[in-house]
Amino acid sequence: IGAAVILCLMMFLDSVRPSWDTFYFPGTTLMSLPGVVLAGILIYFLNKRFSFTKCEWSAEQIHKISLVLALATAPYVMLIPLYG
């Protein structure tokens, strides 16, 4: 889902300004940030909702472990721009 957000954002920016090659521009790191944040948020909520429902942990413990997992496993590789 995060990659789809980045792709849609890049396609929109290419249609607004077609002479700008977004794949090789260093600012693509900033354009991919919404996708990484969205993926991290989805990881948090999906872990909280599905992964730890049968655990006997408190709500605070589930919140903390879901937050740590979301921060640790967010797709940070999408922040690396493509240079040719």
C-alpha positions, 0 to 999 in steps of 0.5 A: 500500500505504501508503494502504491501511494508513492507510485500515485504521487510520482505519477501525479507529479509527473503529470503536473510537471512532465519535464521533471524526471522524478526517479532520479531527483534527490527529492524523491526521498521526500516524495516517498516519505508518505508511503513509508509513514503509511506503511508504518501506520498500517503495520502498527494497527494490523499488529495491534488488531490481529497479531496480539488479540489472543495474548494475555497482555494489557492494552498498554503492553500491546500498544508498546510492542506494536509501536516498536514493531512498526518503527523497526519494520517500516520499509525504510529502503523506499527512502533511497532514491534511484540514481542512474 
